[in-house]
Every structure is written in C-alpha cells, then in structure tokens.
C-alpha cells in the first residue's frame, strides 16, 4: 500500500479541523488544494508555497520528511507513521483540549473523533513479539470489553481444551475488537457469535453476525483502504485487522453465512497441535 491515500485523507481531516477551529479562510483552502496537487505529483511554484499559512507549511514539511524515509529505511509505512505522528502531536492534542470546552460543538467533536481513528490505524505496536498464548483467555477479555463498551451482546464458545496459539496478544486484541465492531455495526446490535475451533496444527476463530452479509462488491473490495459501504465509517477496520494478523502468520477470510449474515474467519498457528 502506498502512502498517498493516507496523505490525502489526512489532508482532508486537517482541512476540516482547521476550518472548524478558525472559520472560513480562502487562503487556507487554496493552500490545501496546492498541497493535495503536490501529493499527487504536480509541481507547485515556490512563490505559491510562500503564501501558505503556517499550518500548511508544517504539514508539507512533515509529508516531505516522511516521504523520504521508505527508501532510506526500507520501510514502506514510514511516511504514514511520520505523518500521523505529526497529526497526533501537533493537531490532535489541541483539538482534544478544545473539545472539552462548551463551545467546541458537535462538528469539532466529529472531526476530532475522525482524527483519533486515523491515528489509531497508523500506530504500530513495535516490540511486541508473537508467542504462545491462551487464545480463549484473550478472546474472552476482548469480547467482555467490547460488550461493556458498546452494549452489543457477544456469545463466545470454545472447546474445553486450552487452545494455545501463536499470537502477539495486544495487537491481536486490537484486530479482534475491530472485527467485533464491524459485526456489531452491520448486525445492528444483535448478538455477535464468536466461535473457536481446533483444526490440527491451526486454530480457527469465527466472528459471525446476522446482518445483511457482504455484498459481492464488499467481498472483493473489503480490504481496500478507505473503501466502505458505511458512510459513517473510515473503511480501515478490515484493512488494519488483516495487516496486524498477517504479521502473526494468521489469515483473514470473509464469507456469507447460510441463512443470512456475515462470517469472518481467523486462521492462527496452534502451538502443540497435531496434523
């Protein structure tokens, strides 16, 4: 995945936030349009850049620094992390403070929430190495947290035996929570089923809902960044979950259930399993 889509979405969020906090500003709008053209590869004169407000100039510098990192460090996600580190530190913190004030308003709250979500997806839990973990205990903790947070009931079933799986626990919790959130949203709050099964040297974990299921287009495009059928969502949950699980030698598969609803299957490496 290239860093350009992240940059363009980040620019959109920053524009909304700055306009909400500063009011309409034609100069700012023109500056951001130039910045988008630059991100897309178009040339912009130095004279035009000199007219940019400080916020845009800082963002241009952050993008430029991030864009140079992948080739130097061999990390294609470096630009994304650098950009969102800037957004989180320089933009999100003041917005969170402003949101707490009475004059913040609903639009500022929505914009801040959007940026918080983007910052979450851009984070990487560095240093957490996959190891042998009790999968049932991890899943129980996540489902309990999700049910308490959202009020959506979750039914979890697993074999009596301990299913020891090869996972990085905190990153896995993030991915599973995103899948539960997706199921809860499209299942319109009905009970989400989570089922763990032993499969030889693998463990299967299913997240099931009774919503409308995946459309043919969704089955084909669901893992594309920012693609979604829900206009209130960012379209990053499944993309991020698959990326996190891939780092743990796990796969993510989508399908529709018989009788209606969606099913997401996580296939994990079991520790101590037999073929």
Secondary structure, DSSP 8 states (H G I E B T S, - for coil): --SHHHHHHHHHHHHHHHHHHH---HHHHHHHHHHHHHHTT----HHHHTTS-HHHHHHHHHHHHHHTHHHHHT-TTHHHHHHHHHIIIIIIHHHHHHHTSGGGHHHHHHHHHHHHHHHHHH---TT---EEEEHHHHHHHHHHHHHHHH---EEEE--SS--EEEE-HHHHHHHHHHHHHHHHHHTTT--EEEEEEEETTEEEEEEE--SS---HHHHHHTTSTT--S-TTS-S-HHHHHHHHHHTTT-EEEEEE-TTS-EEEEEEEEBSS---
